[in-house]
Amino acid sequence: MAREFSTVGVVGLGTMGAGIAEVLARSGVRVVAVELDDAGIDRGRGHLEQSTARAVAKGKLDEPARAELLDRITYTTVLGDVADADLVVEAIPEQFELKAQVFGELDRIVGPDTILASNTSSLSVTEISVHTGRPGKVVGLHFFNPTPVLKLVEVVRTVVTEPDVVTEVVAFTQALGKVPVVIGDRAGFIANALLFGYLNHAVSMYEARYATREDLDAAMRFGCGYPMGPLALLDLIGLDTAYEILETMYAQSRNRLHAPAPILKQMITAGLLGRKTGRGLYTYDGPDSPTVVPDAHTPTGAASADVSIRDIQRVGVVGTGTMATGIVEVFARKGFDVVLRARSLDKADAAVAKVRKSLDRQVVKGRLSEEDRDQVLARIATAVEFEELADCDLVIEAVAEELAIKQAVFGALDEVLKPGAILATTTSSLPVIECAVATSRPSDVVGLHFFNPAPVMKLVEIVETISTGADVIATAHAICAKVGKHPVHCGDRAGFIVNALLFPYLNDAVKMLEAHYAEADDIDTAMKVGCGLPMGPFELLDVVGLDVSLAIERTLYNEFREAGYAPAPLLEHLVTAGRLGRKTGKGFRDYSR
């Protein structure tokens, strides 16, 4: 029989504590809310009254229900008033000494069966628990802000937490309407441990001037479907908060990728903490405002204003795979004449048939008329010989992701293309400069990394080598905008922006699973429910393909020689065993049933 938690103590009535108290009271639980002084109680009561008033205004709560909710909460400045509680949740500031002191006092006050929980987001629950005489009845109960809205709760078990305690707390959080995930006691738990490594990596890229803040954020929004870019999210969280979490993670993991980027400390010292101060990585129109305003770092486009843009009328595409046919469709639908080059006429016809099938789907959905479909198809010509691409203004290579094959294509194109033609590669991981040096015109070579499916995905990474001409970059940007894509710019290094940020995060998730800190389902749930990501890391790995993911991770590791990028052994073993994800029916999950 499930244990009943009829009375719960909440220690600390800041934004988080008040939110936890509201969630508990809304579910019919009697709450004893403790603060240091009357001023703290007034602030906490104010949080609750404002939050519940907003819920009434939005029709999510009526006035009688609001009155009952507020009536279930008793306020006190005496910690001993939680003596009869079945569960006490601590939600005081993230300072270990304070938390340890509170837990020691609670241990002496409450009954022997009372469970003690900390809402810490990064401190060791184990270290907190040993300041009590009941470490087996201490858990982490990490709610997310704003607590009344966000569903995720991380239930943190230590090595000595009693299994029944975990089971009872999980059942209780489910009864509150939350989505609990169980995690071992490690810095950052699930969501923060995976999220903040990614955020730190992004701010390091910005610090190194590898890409602008706008392009870094746009790349992850348009390339991965994330609700916010990493730098905008850091400003929302607060750079000081992010720094503290990273410091805690690094102190435990000693993983250099968790060491806060130096720019974070510099900005904190300067008082630039993010939205709450009106300026952080971006500038806002006032403290706590979400509205970004231009500043000295906002791109103006002035740098390329006097750079000529080449005229692009005819586009060649080399390849017949999904990426190639998608790019053909993108350009033909925007009015460009397109030449699709294949190794044989049969392959060329099959590729055009794929384009037609894609267009037919748009006709069925009412997004394209039959007449427009026929006009798009009429703009597509096929070719087998490279010479048939001679009059193209832009040729995009989209063949197999093997350097030798790409170099052979670029060498052949170099011999037949007219002067001034731009050569582009869609590589997602190989050095663009390696393709450029296979030609006699490296200044005309650029990376144009489209994302699959190309007709749907908005992002294109424009990859500039040390040899690429400024007019080629400007032309690439203009042509991407003309076909309805969002271009972002970056240098020629492994992973570019999206893969360089995405795959270390995926690798960290595999290492977390490998170390038995959490199950794959819980990790996926934490990142979807807690961070608003469209897919969890293991869902995504299985869709991308474990072999493809491993190849990208090896490329990143080989280029940067960063120990944290070394592919997780579990991923290596699954690929060796032929478990490659959805395409083979088994990966991290079994799809064969």
MIVEX-834736 format. One line per field, with one value per residue (C-alpha): residue number from 1; residue in three letters; y, z, x. Coordinates in steps of 0.5 Angstrom, whole numbers. Each point is the difference from the previous one (the first is absolute). Example, Ala and Ser with C-alpha at 12.3 -4.5 7.8 and 13.67 -1.06 7.14 Angstrom:
nr = 1, 2;
rest = Ala, Ser;
py = -9, 7;
pz = 16, -2;
px = 25, 2;
//
This chain:
nr = 1, 2, 3, 4, 5, 6, 7, 8, 9, 10, 11, 12, 13, 14, 15, 16, 17, 18, 19, 20, 21, 22, 23, 24, 25, 26, 27, 28, 29, 30, 31, 32, 33, 34, 35, 36, 37, 38, 39, 40, 41, 42, 43, 44, 45, 46, 47, 48, 49, 50, 51, 52, 53, 54, 55, 56, 57, 58, 59, 60, 61, 62, 63, 64, 65, 66, 67, 68, 69, 70, 71, 72, 73, 74, 75, 76, 77, 78, 79, 80, 81, 82, 83, 84, 85, 86, 87, 88, 89, 90, 91, 92, 93, 94, 95, 96, 97, 98, 99, 100, 101, 102, 103, 104, 105, 106, 107, 108, 109, 110, 111, 112, 113, 114, 115, 116, 117, 118, 119, 120, 121, 122, 123, 124, 125, 126, 127, 128, 129, 130, 131, 132, 133, 134, 135, 136, 137, 138, 139, 140, 141, 142, 143, 144, 145, 146, 147, 148, 149, 150, 151, 152, 153, 154, 155, 156, 157, 158, 159, 160, 161, 162, 163, 164, 165, 166, 167, 168, 169, 170, 171, 172, 173, 174, 175, 176, 177, 178, 179, 180, 181, 182, 183, 184, 185, 186, 187, 188, 189, 190, 191, 192, 193, 194, 195, 196, 197, 198, 199, 200, 201, 202, 203, 204, 205, 206, 207, 208, 209, 210, 211, 212, 213, 214, 215, 216, 217, 218, 219, 220, 221, 222, 223, 224, 225, 226, 227, 228, 229, 230, 231, 232, 233, 234, 235, 236, 237, 238, 239, 240, 241, 242, 243, 244, 245, 246, 247, 248, 249, 250, 251, 252, 253, 254, 255, 256, 257, 258, 259, 260, 261, 262, 263, 264, 265, 266, 267, 268, 269, 270, 271, 272, 273, 274, 275, 276, 277, 278, 279, 280, 281, 282, 283, 284, 285, 286, 287, 288, 289, 290, 291, 292, 293, 294, 295, 296, 297, 298, 299, 300, 301, 302, 303, 304, 305, 306, 307, 308, 309, 310, 311, 312, 313, 314, 315, 316, 317, 318, 319, 320, 321, 322, 323, 324, 325, 326, 327, 328, 329, 330, 331, 332, 333, 334, 335, 336, 337, 338, 339, 340, 341, 342, 343, 344, 345, 346, 347, 348, 349, 350, 351, 352, 353, 354, 355, 356, 357, 358, 359, 360, 361, 362, 363, 364, 365, 366, 367, 368, 369, 370, 371, 372, 373, 374, 375, 376, 377, 378, 379, 380, 381, 382, 383, 384, 385, 386, 387, 388, 389, 390, 391, 392, 393, 394, 395, 396, 397, 398, 399, 400, 401, 402, 403, 404, 405, 406, 407, 408, 409, 410, 411, 412, 413, 414, 415, 416, 417, 418, 419, 420, 421, 422, 423, 424, 425, 426, 427, 428, 429, 430, 431, 432, 433, 434, 435, 436, 437, 438, 439, 440, 441, 442, 443, 444, 445, 446, 447, 448, 449, 450, 451, 452, 453, 454, 455, 456, 457, 458, 459, 460, 461, 462, 463, 464, 465, 466, 467, 468, 469, 470, 471, 472, 473, 474, 475, 476, 477, 478, 479, 480, 481, 482, 483, 484, 485, 486, 487, 488, 489, 490, 491, 492, 493, 494, 495, 496, 497, 498, 499, 500, 501, 502, 503, 504, 505, 506, 507, 508, 509, 510, 511, 512, 513, 514, 515, 516, 517, 518, 519, 520, 521, 522, 523, 524, 525, 526, 527, 528, 529, 530, 531, 532, 533, 534, 535, 536, 537, 538, 539, 540, 541, 542, 543, 544, 545, 546, 547, 548, 549, 550, 551, 552, 553, 554, 555, 556, 557, 558, 559, 560, 561, 562, 563, 564, 565, 566, 567, 568, 569, 570, 571, 572, 573, 574, 575, 576, 577, 578, 579, 580, 581, 582, 583, 584, 585, 586, 587, 588, 589, 590, 591, 592, 593;
rest = Met, Ala, Arg, Glu, Phe, Ser, Thr, Val, Gly, Val, Val, Gly, Leu, Gly, Thr, Met, Gly, Ala, Gly, Ile, Ala, Glu, Val, Leu, Ala, Arg, Ser, Gly, Val, Arg, Val, Val, Ala, Val, Glu, Leu, Asp, Asp, Ala, Gly, Ile, Asp, Arg, Gly, Arg, Gly, His, Leu, Glu, Gln, Ser, Thr, Ala, Arg, Ala, Val, Ala, Lys, Gly, Lys, Leu, Asp, Glu, Pro, Ala, Arg, Ala, Glu, Leu, Leu, Asp, Arg, Ile, Thr, Tyr, Thr, Thr, Val, Leu, Gly, Asp, Val, Ala, Asp, Ala, Asp, Leu, Val, Val, Glu, Ala, Ile, Pro, Glu, Gln, Phe, Glu, Leu, Lys, Ala, Gln, Val, Phe, Gly, Glu, Leu, Asp, Arg, Ile, Val, Gly, Pro, Asp, Thr, Ile, Leu, Ala, Ser, Asn, Thr, Ser, Ser, Leu, Ser, Val, Thr, Glu, Ile, Ser, Val, His, Thr, Gly, Arg, Pro, Gly, Lys, Val, Val, Gly, Leu, His, Phe, Phe, Asn, Pro, Thr, Pro, Val, Leu, Lys, Leu, Val, Glu, Val, Val, Arg, Thr, Val, Val, Thr, Glu, Pro, Asp, Val, Val, Thr, Glu, Val, Val, Ala, Phe, Thr, Gln, Ala, Leu, Gly, Lys, Val, Pro, Val, Val, Ile, Gly, Asp, Arg, Ala, Gly, Phe, Ile, Ala, Asn, Ala, Leu, Leu, Phe, Gly, Tyr, Leu, Asn, His, Ala, Val, Ser, Met, Tyr, Glu, Ala, Arg, Tyr, Ala, Thr, Arg, Glu, Asp, Leu, Asp, Ala, Ala, Met, Arg, Phe, Gly, Cys, Gly, Tyr, Pro, Met, Gly, Pro, Leu, Ala, Leu, Leu, Asp, Leu, Ile, Gly, Leu, Asp, Thr, Ala, Tyr, Glu, Ile, Leu, Glu, Thr, Met, Tyr, Ala, Gln, Ser, Arg, Asn, Arg, Leu, His, Ala, Pro, Ala, Pro, Ile, Leu, Lys, Gln, Met, Ile, Thr, Ala, Gly, Leu, Leu, Gly, Arg, Lys, Thr, Gly, Arg, Gly, Leu, Tyr, Thr, Tyr, Asp, Gly, Pro, Asp, Ser, Pro, Thr, Val, Val, Pro, Asp, Ala, His, Thr, Pro, Thr, Gly, Ala, Ala, Ser, Ala, Asp, Val, Ser, Ile, Arg, Asp, Ile, Gln, Arg, Val, Gly, Val, Val, Gly, Thr, Gly, Thr, Met, Ala, Thr, Gly, Ile, Val, Glu, Val, Phe, Ala, Arg, Lys, Gly, Phe, Asp, Val, Val, Leu, Arg, Ala, Arg, Ser, Leu, Asp, Lys, Ala, Asp, Ala, Ala, Val, Ala, Lys, Val, Arg, Lys, Ser, Leu, Asp, Arg, Gln, Val, Val, Lys, Gly, Arg, Leu, Ser, Glu, Glu, Asp, Arg, Asp, Gln, Val, Leu, Ala, Arg, Ile, Ala, Thr, Ala, Val, Glu, Phe, Glu, Glu, Leu, Ala, Asp, Cys, Asp, Leu, Val, Ile, Glu, Ala, Val, Ala, Glu, Glu, Leu, Ala, Ile, Lys, Gln, Ala, Val, Phe, Gly, Ala, Leu, Asp, Glu, Val, Leu, Lys, Pro, Gly, Ala, Ile, Leu, Ala, Thr, Thr, Thr, Ser, Ser, Leu, Pro, Val, Ile, Glu, Cys, Ala, Val, Ala, Thr, Ser, Arg, Pro, Ser, Asp, Val, Val, Gly, Leu, His, Phe, Phe, Asn, Pro, Ala, Pro, Val, Met, Lys, Leu, Val, Glu, Ile, Val, Glu, Thr, Ile, Ser, Thr, Gly, Ala, Asp, Val, Ile, Ala, Thr, Ala, His, Ala, Ile, Cys, Ala, Lys, Val, Gly, Lys, His, Pro, Val, His, Cys, Gly, Asp, Arg, Ala, Gly, Phe, Ile, Val, Asn, Ala, Leu, Leu, Phe, Pro, Tyr, Leu, Asn, Asp, Ala, Val, Lys, Met, Leu, Glu, Ala, His, Tyr, Ala, Glu, Ala, Asp, Asp, Ile, Asp, Thr, Ala, Met, Lys, Val, Gly, Cys, Gly, Leu, Pro, Met, Gly, Pro, Phe, Glu, Leu, Leu, Asp, Val, Val, Gly, Leu, Asp, Val, Ser, Leu, Ala, Ile, Glu, Arg, Thr, Leu, Tyr, Asn, Glu, Phe, Arg, Glu, Ala, Gly, Tyr, Ala, Pro, Ala, Pro, Leu, Leu, Glu, His, Leu, Val, Thr, Ala, Gly, Arg, Leu, Gly, Arg, Lys, Thr, Gly, Lys, Gly, Phe, Arg, Asp, Tyr, Ser, Arg;
py = 0, 7, 4, 6, 7, 4, 6, 2, 6, 4, 4, 6, 5, 3, -1, -8, -1, 4, -4, -7, 3, 2, -7, -4, 4, 0, -8, 0, 0, 4, 4, 3, 5, 3, 6, 3, 7, 3, 4, -7, -2, 6, -1, -7, 1, 6, -5, -5, 5, 3, -7, -3, 7, -1, -7, 3, 5, -5, -5, -5, 1, 3, 4, -5, -5, 6, 1, -7, -1, 6, -2, -7, 4, 2, 5, 0, 2, -6, -6, -4, 1, -6, -5, -4, 1, -7, 3, 7, 3, 5, 6, 5, 3, -5, 1, -7, 2, 3, -6, -5, 4, 0, -7, -1, 4, -4, -7, 2, 3, -5, -7, -6, -2, 7, 1, 6, 3, 5, 4, 1, 1, -2, -1, -7, -3, -6, 6, 3, -7, -1, 6, -4, -7, -2, 0, -6, 5, 6, 1, 5, 3, 5, 4, 5, 7, 2, -6, 1, 0, -5, -7, -3, -3, -3, -5, -1, -6, -1, -6, -1, 2, -5, -3, 1, 7, 1, -4, 4, 7, -2, -2, 7, 4, -3, 1, 7, 0, 0, -4, -3, -3, -4, 2, -2, 6, 3, 8, 2, -6, -1, 6, 5, -5, -1, 8, 4, -4, 2, 7, 1, -3, 5, 6, -3, 1, 7, 2, -3, 4, -6, 2, 6, -1, 1, -5, -5, 1, -1, -6, -4, 3, -2, -6, -3, 3, 2, 5, 5, 1, -2, 7, 3, -5, 1, 8, -3, -5, 6, -1, 0, -6, -3, 1, -3, -6, -1, 1, -5, -5, 1, -1, -7, -2, 3, 0, 6, 1, 2, 5, 7, 4, 5, 5, -2, 3, 6, 2, -2, 5, 5, -1, -2, -6, -1, 2, 2, 5, 3, -3, -6, -3, 4, 7, 1, 6, -1, -4, -7, 2, -5, 5, 0, 7, 1, 1, 1, -8, 0, -2, 6, -3, 6, -4, -4, 7, 1, -7, -2, -6, -4, -2, -7, -2, -7, -5, -7, -6, -6, -6, -4, -1, 3, 6, 1, -1, 5, 5, 0, 1, 6, 3, -2, 3, 6, 1, -2, -4, -6, -6, -6, -4, -8, -6, -2, 1, -5, 3, 7, -2, -3, 6, 5, -5, 1, 7, -1, -4, 5, 5, -4, -1, 8, 0, -5, 4, 6, 4, 0, 0, -5, 5, 3, -7, -1, 6, -2, -6, 3, 4, -6, -3, -6, -2, -5, 3, 6, 4, 1, 4, 5, 6, 0, 5, -4, -7, -4, -6, -5, -7, -5, 2, -2, 5, -4, 0, 7, 2, -4, 4, 7, -2, -2, 7, 4, -2, 1, 6, 7, 6, 3, -6, -2, -7, -2, -7, -2, -4, 0, -2, 0, 6, 4, 3, -8, 1, 7, -2, -5, 6, 5, 5, -1, 7, -2, -6, 1, -5, 0, -5, -1, -4, -6, 0, 6, 3, 0, 2, 8, 0, 0, 0, 4, -2, 5, -3, 4, 1, 1, 7, 5, 1, -8, 1, 6, -4, -6, 4, 3, -6, -4, 6, 0, -7, 1, -3, 3, 1, -1, 1, -3, -2, -7, -5, -6, 0, 7, 3, -5, -7, 3, 2, -6, -6, 1, 1, -6, -4, 3, -3, -7, 0, 2, -6, -4, 2, -2, 6, 0, -4, 2, 2, 4, 4, 1, 2, 5, 4, 0, 2, 4, 3, 0, -3, -4, -6, -4, -1, -8, 1, 5, -5, -5, 4, 3, -7, -2, -2, 7, 3, -4, 3, 7, -1, -3, 6, 5, -4, -1, 8, 3, -6, 2, -6, 2, -1, -8, -4, -4, -7, -2, 3, -3, -7, 1, 2, -6, -4, 2, 4, 7, 2, 1, -2, -7, -1, 0, 6, 2, -2, -6, 2, -7, -2;
pz = 0, -2, 6, 1, 0, 3, 3, -3, 3, -5, 3, -4, -4, -6, -7, 0, 7, -1, -6, 3, 6, -6, -3, 6, 3, -7, 0, 7, 5, 6, 0, 5, -3, 4, -1, 4, 2, -1, -6, -4, 2, -3, -6, -1, 1, -5, -5, 1, 0, -7, -3, 2, -2, -7, 0, 1, -5, -5, 2, 3, 7, 2, 6, 5, -2, 1, 7, 2, -3, 4, 7, -1, 2, 7, 0, 6, 2, 5, -4, 6, -3, -5, 5, -2, -8, -4, -4, 0, -6, 1, -6, 3, -3, -4, 6, 3, 7, 0, -2, 4, 6, -1, -2, 7, 4, -4, 2, 7, -1, -4, 1, -2, -6, -3, -7, 0, -8, -2, -7, -1, -8, 1, 7, 2, 4, 3, 3, 3, 2, 5, 4, 2, 4, -5, -7, -3, 1, -4, -7, -5, -3, -5, -3, -6, 0, -1, 4, -1, -8, -1, 1, 1, 7, 1, 6, 2, 4, 3, 1, 7, -2, 2, -6, 3, 1, -7, -2, 5, -3, -7, 1, 4, -5, -5, 4, 0, -8, -1, -4, 4, -2, 4, 0, 4, 4, -5, -1, -4, 0, -7, -3, 3, -1, -7, -2, 4, -4, -7, 3, 2, -7, -3, 4, -2, -7, 1, 4, -6, -5, -4, -1, 2, 6, -5, -5, 6, 3, -7, -2, 6, -1, -7, -1, 7, 1, 7, 3, 1, -2, 5, 2, 0, 5, 4, 1, 2, 5, 3, -2, 8, 1, -6, 3, 6, -3, -4, 6, 4, -6, -2, 8, 0, -8, -1, -7, -3, -5, 7, 2, -1, -6, 2, -3, 5, 6, -4, -1, 7, 2, -4, 3, -7, 2, -5, -1, 8, -1, -7, -3, -1, -6, -3, 2, 2, 0, 8, 6, -1, -7, -5, -6, -3, -3, -4, 3, -2, -2, -4, -7, -5, -7, -1, -1, -6, -3, -5, -2, -6, -1, -6, -4, 1, -5, -2, 6, -1, 5, 0, 4, 0, 7, 5, 1, -7, -2, 5, -2, -7, 2, 4, -5, -6, 4, 1, -7, -2, -6, 3, -3, 4, -1, 1, -2, -5, -3, 4, 6, -2, -2, 7, 3, -4, 2, 7, -1, -3, 6, 5, -5, 0, 7, 0, -5, 4, 6, -4, 1, -7, -7, -5, -5, 5, 1, -8, 0, 5, -3, -7, 3, 2, -5, 1, -2, 0, -2, 4, -6, 0, 6, -4, 0, 7, 5, 6, 1, 6, 2, 4, -1, 5, 6, -2, -1, -6, -4, 2, -2, -7, -1, 1, -4, -6, 1, 0, -7, -3, 4, -3, 4, 5, 2, 7, 2, 7, 4, 5, 4, 7, 3, -5, 0, -6, -1, -2, -6, -2, -1, -5, -4, -3, 2, 8, 1, -4, 5, 6, 4, 0, 5, -1, 5, -1, -3, -4, -2, 7, 4, 0, 2, -4, 3, -5, 1, -1, -1, 1, -8, -1, -4, 4, -7, 1, 7, -2, -6, 4, 6, -6, -3, 6, 2, -7, 1, 6, 5, 6, -1, 6, -1, 3, -1, -3, 6, 2, 1, -2, 5, 1, 0, 4, 5, -1, 0, 7, 3, -3, 2, 7, 1, -3, 6, 5, -2, 0, 7, 2, 3, -4, -5, -7, 1, 6, -4, -6, 4, 4, -6, -3, 6, 4, -6, -5, -6, -5, 1, 5, -1, -1, -5, -4, 0, -2, -6, -2, 0, 5, -5, -3, 7, 2, -7, 2, 7, -2, -5, 6, 4, -5, -2, 7, 4, 6, 5, 1, -7, 0, -3, 6, 0, 0, -6, -4, 3, -3, -7, 0, 2, -6, 4, -4, 2, -3, -7, 3, 5, 6, 3, 7, -1, -3, -6, -3, 4;
px = 0, 3, 2, -4, 3, -6, 5, 6, 5, 3, 6, 2, -5, 4, -3, 1, -2, -7, -1, 1, -5, -5, 1, -1, -6, -3, 0, -4, 6, 1, 6, 4, 5, 6, 4, 5, -4, -6, 2, 2, -7, -3, 4, -2, -7, 0, 3, -5, -6, 3, 1, -7, -3, 3, -3, -7, 1, 2, -6, 4, -3, -6, 0, -3, 5, 5, -2, 0, 7, 3, -4, 4, 7, 2, 6, 5, 7, 0, 4, -3, -7, 1, 1, -6, 1, 1, 5, 4, 3, 5, 1, 5, 5, 6, 5, 2, 1, -7, -3, 4, -2, -7, 0, 4, -6, -5, 2, -1, -7, -3, -3, 5, -4, -1, 4, 5, 1, 4, -2, 8, 1, 7, 3, 1, -6, 5, 4, -6, -3, 6, -2, -6, -1, -4, 3, -4, -6, 3, -1, 1, -7, 2, -6, 1, -2, -5, -2, -8, 1, 6, -1, 7, 2, 7, 0, 7, 2, 6, 4, -3, -7, -5, -4, -7, 2, 1, -6, -5, 3, -1, -7, -1, 3, -5, -6, 2, 0, 7, 5, 5, 7, 4, 8, 6, 3, 5, 1, -5, -4, -3, -3, 5, 6, -2, -2, 6, 5, -3, -1, 7, 2, -4, 3, 7, -2, -2, 6, 5, -4, -2, -7, -4, -5, -6, 3, 1, -7, -3, 4, -3, -7, -1, 5, -2, -7, 2, -5, 6, 7, 6, 2, -7, -2, 7, -3, -7, 3, 5, 8, 1, -4, 3, 7, -2, -3, 6, 5, -4, 0, 7, 2, -3, 2, 6, -2, 3, -6, -4, 5, -3, 2, 4, -5, -5, 4, 2, -7, -2, 5, -2, -7, -3, -4, -5, -8, 0, 5, -2, 6, 4, 2, -5, -3, -7, -5, 0, 1, -4, -2, 0, 1, 6, 3, 6, 7, 7, 0, -6, 2, -2, 2, 4, 7, -3, -4, 6, 1, -3, -5, 1, -6, -3, -5, 2, 1, 4, -1, 4, -3, -6, -1, -5, 4, 1, -7, -2, 4, -2, -7, 2, 3, -5, -6, 3, 1, 7, 2, 3, 4, 1, 6, 0, 4, -5, -6, -4, 2, -1, -7, -1, 2, -5, -5, 1, 0, -7, -2, 1, -3, -6, -1, 0, -6, -4, 1, -2, 6, 2, -4, 0, 2, 6, 2, 1, 4, 5, 1, 1, 6, 4, 4, 5, 7, 5, 6, 3, 1, -8, 1, 5, -5, -2, 1, 0, 1, -1, 3, -4, 3, 2, 4, 6, 6, 3, -6, -2, 7, -1, -6, 3, 6, -5, -4, 6, 2, -7, -3, 0, 5, -4, -5, 0, 1, -4, 1, -6, 5, -3, 7, 6, 5, -3, 7, 2, -5, 2, 8, -3, -1, 4, -5, 0, -3, -6, -2, -5, -3, -8, -2, -8, -4, -4, -6, 3, -7, -2, 6, 1, 7, 7, 7, 4, 7, 6, 7, 6, 0, -7, -1, -5, -4, -1, -3, -4, -3, -1, -4, -4, -2, -2, -4, -3, -2, -4, 6, 3, 7, 5, 8, 6, 7, 2, 1, -3, -7, -1, -5, -6, 3, 6, -5, -5, 4, 5, -7, -3, 7, -1, -7, 3, 5, -5, -4, 7, 1, -7, -1, -7, -4, -1, -7, 1, 5, -4, -6, 5, 2, -7, -4, 5, 4, -6, 5, -4, 3, 4, 7, -1, -6, 4, 6, -4, -3, 7, 3, 5, 5, -1, 1, 6, 3, -1, 2, 7, 1, -1, 4, 6, 0, -1, 4, -5, 0, -8, -1, 2, -6, -3, 2, -7, -1, 6, -3, -7, 3, 4, -6, -4, -5, 0, -7, -6, 3, 2, -6, 4, 4, 0, -8, -3, -4, -1, -6;
//
